[in-house]
Amino acid sequence: MEKVKVSNVGTGNLVIAPVSLKHNTVFSWVLPTNSLPPGASANIEISYSPIAYALDSDELSIGSNDPNNSLVLVPVIGAGS
């Protein structure tokens, strides 16, 4: 399992939504909360469950109400064994 840290460095509540995988592949994610007060952080946990010996990739899309960064794209890669 890997983690992506989301932090609120602003002065208002950060609403994290929507969060999705582009291809909805062998990766899954869990976000413990979708609202962060100023100064708070949360980890999006990303799990990988390969079904074959292969290289897998996807893209985690993290949307929010941040006026400067309303969408962040995170590449995810795993190698099945």
C-alpha positions in Angstrom: 0.0 0.0 0.0 1.2 3.5 -0.8 -0.1 6.8 0.4 -0.7 10.2 -1.1 -0.8 13.0 1.4 -3.3 15.8 0.9 -2.8 19.0 3.0 -4.8 22.1 3.6 -2.5 25.1 3.6 -5.4 27.5 3.1 -7.6 29.4 5.5 -10.9 27.7 4.8 -12.1 24.1 4.8 -10.7 22.0 1.9 -13.4 19.7 0.4 -11.8 16.8 -1.5 -14.1 15.5 -4.2 -14.4 13.8 -6.5 -11.6 11.2 -6.2 -11.4 8.5 -8.9 -9.2 6.2 -10.9 -9.1 7.0 -14.6 -9.3 3.3 -15.7 -10.7 1.7 -12.5 -8.1 -1.0 -12.8 -6.4 -3.2 -10.2 -5.8 -0.2 -8.0 -8.1 1.0 -5.3 -8.1 3.9 -2.9 -9.5 4.9 0.5 -9.8 8.5 1.8 -10.6 8.7 5.5 -12.3 12.1 5.2 -13.4 14.4 2.4 -13.1 17.7 4.4 -10.0 19.1 5.9 -9.9 22.2 8.2 -7.0 24.7 7.7 -3.7 23.1 8.7 -4.9 19.5 8.5 -3.7 16.7 6.4 -5.0 13.3 5.3 -3.6 10.3 3.5 -5.2 8.7 0.5 -4.3 5.0 0.8 -3.7 3.3 -2.6 -3.8 -0.5 -2.8 -2.6 -2.7 -5.7 -4.1 -6.1 -6.3 -2.6 -7.5 -9.5 -4.3 -10.3 -11.3 -1.4 -11.2 -13.6 2.3 -10.9 -14.0 2.4 -7.5 -15.7 3.0 -3.9 -15.4 -0.1 -2.0 -14.5 -0.7 1.8 -14.5 -3.5 4.2 -13.8 -4.1 7.8 -12.8 -5.7 8.9 -9.5 -7.7 12.1 -10.0 -8.1 14.2 -6.9 -10.6 17.0 -7.2 -11.2 19.7 -4.6 -12.6 23.2 -3.9 -9.1 24.7 -4.0 -9.3 27.7 -6.3 -5.7 27.3 -7.4 -5.4 23.5 -7.7 -8.9 22.2 -8.2 -7.6 19.0 -9.9 -4.5 17.0 -9.2 -3.5 13.9 -11.2 -1.3 11.3 -9.6 0.2 8.5 -11.7 0.1 5.0 -10.1 2.2 2.1 -11.2 2.5 -1.5 -10.0 4.2 -4.6 -11.2 2.4 -7.9 -10.6 4.4 -10.9 -9.6 
